[in-house]
Every structure is written in C-alpha cells, then in structure tokens.
C-alpha cells in the first residue's frame, strides 16, 4: 500500500499502476524512450544503469502532468553495452 501511495495509484484498482513502457531505439537512427503515466501530485526522475548497480539520471526532477510522459534518453544506444531504466517517484 505504501508503494501505491507513493506512486499515487489506487490499491483497490488493478488497472491503476505505474507501468514503464520502453520504446527501443532503432540502431543509428533513434534513441531509447521510456513512457509512463504520471500524477500531477508527484515528482519524477528517470534513471539509467548499465550494470544494475550504479544509476545515473537521464532527466532532472520534474512534476507529473496527470497523463503519460515520454522521456528520451539522450545518450546514443550504440554507445551502451546495455541499458536499464527506472523511475524514481515522490
């Protein structure tokens, strides 16, 4: 329930979830993009890792809009051995 509160989702509604959708890059043409729903009552930051141990911000902190947000990773995917993404929310 605490995680539901933190993400501003409804624990009684199975469709109310913070779900990330990754739009993978097309090699040498585009960049990875992360799409997720936001709440206007929460702040977010998208982070990237190449090893699941150390994380670096892809974005600065931003307030949610109440609708889906798409964040494009500015780092070229062909420079990364792997890329994992997560969203911090508060």
C-alpha positions as CSV (number, residue, x, y, z in Angstrom):
1,X,0.0,0.0,0.0
2,X,2.9,2.4,0.8
3,X,4.2,2.0,-2.8
4,X,0.8,2.6,-4.2
5,X,0.6,5.8,-2.1
6,X,4.0,6.9,-3.2
7,X,3.1,6.4,-6.9
8,X,-0.3,8.0,-6.4
9,X,-2.1,4.9,-7.7
10,X,-5.2,3.2,-6.2
11,X,-4.5,-0.1,-4.4
12,X,-8.2,-1.1,-4.9
13,X,-8.0,-0.6,-8.7
14,X,-6.0,-3.3,-10.6
15,X,-5.7,-1.0,-13.6
16,X,-4.1,1.8,-11.6
17,X,-0.4,1.1,-11.9
18,X,2.9,2.8,-12.6
19,X,4.0,0.8,-15.6
20,X,7.0,1.7,-17.7
21,X,7.0,1.1,-21.5
22,X,10.3,1.1,-23.2
23,X,10.4,2.1,-26.9
24,X,13.7,0.7,-28.1
25,X,15.9,2.6,-30.3
26,X,16.4,1.8,-34.0
27,X,20.2,1.4,-34.4
28,X,21.9,4.5,-35.7
29,X,18.6,6.3,-36.2
30,X,16.8,6.9,-32.9
31,X,17.2,6.8,-29.1
32,X,15.6,4.8,-26.3
33,X,12.4,6.3,-24.9
34,X,10.6,5.5,-21.6
35,X,6.9,6.2,-21.4
36,X,4.9,6.1,-18.2
37,X,1.8,7.5,-16.5
38,X,2.3,10.4,-14.1
39,X,0.3,12.2,-11.4
40,X,0.2,16.0,-11.1
41,X,0.7,15.4,-7.3
42,X,4.1,13.7,-7.7
43,X,7.6,14.4,-8.9
44,X,9.6,12.0,-11.1
45,X,13.2,11.3,-12.3
46,X,14.2,8.8,-14.9
47,X,17.5,7.0,-14.3
48,X,19.7,4.6,-16.4
49,X,22.1,1.9,-15.4
50,X,24.4,-0.3,-17.5
51,X,25.1,-2.8,-14.7
52,X,22.0,-2.6,-12.3
53,X,24.3,-1.4,-9.5
54,X,25.1,2.3,-10.3
55,X,22.4,4.6,-11.6
56,X,22.6,8.0,-13.3
57,X,19.9,10.4,-14.0
58,X,18.5,10.7,-17.6
59,X,16.3,13.6,-16.6
60,X,16.3,16.2,-13.8
61,X,13.4,16.1,-11.3
62,X,10.1,17.1,-12.9
63,X,6.5,17.3,-11.8
64,X,4.0,14.9,-13.3
65,X,1.3,16.1,-15.7
66,X,-1.5,13.8,-14.8
67,X,-1.1,12.0,-18.1
68,X,1.5,9.8,-19.9
69,X,5.0,11.3,-20.3
70,X,7.7,10.2,-22.7
71,X,11.3,10.7,-21.8
72,X,14.0,10.2,-24.5
73,X,17.5,9.1,-23.3
74,X,19.9,11.5,-24.9
75,X,22.8,9.0,-24.8
76,X,23.2,7.1,-28.1
77,X,22.2,3.5,-27.5
78,X,25.1,2.2,-29.7
79,X,27.5,3.6,-27.1
80,X,25.9,1.5,-24.3
81,X,26.6,-2.2,-23.7
82,X,23.2,-2.5,-22.0
83,X,20.6,0.0,-20.7
84,X,18.2,-0.5,-17.8
85,X,15.8,2.2,-16.8
86,X,13.8,3.0,-13.6
87,X,11.6,5.9,-12.5
88,X,12.0,7.5,-9.0
89,X,8.8,9.0,-7.8
90,X,7.9,11.1,-4.7
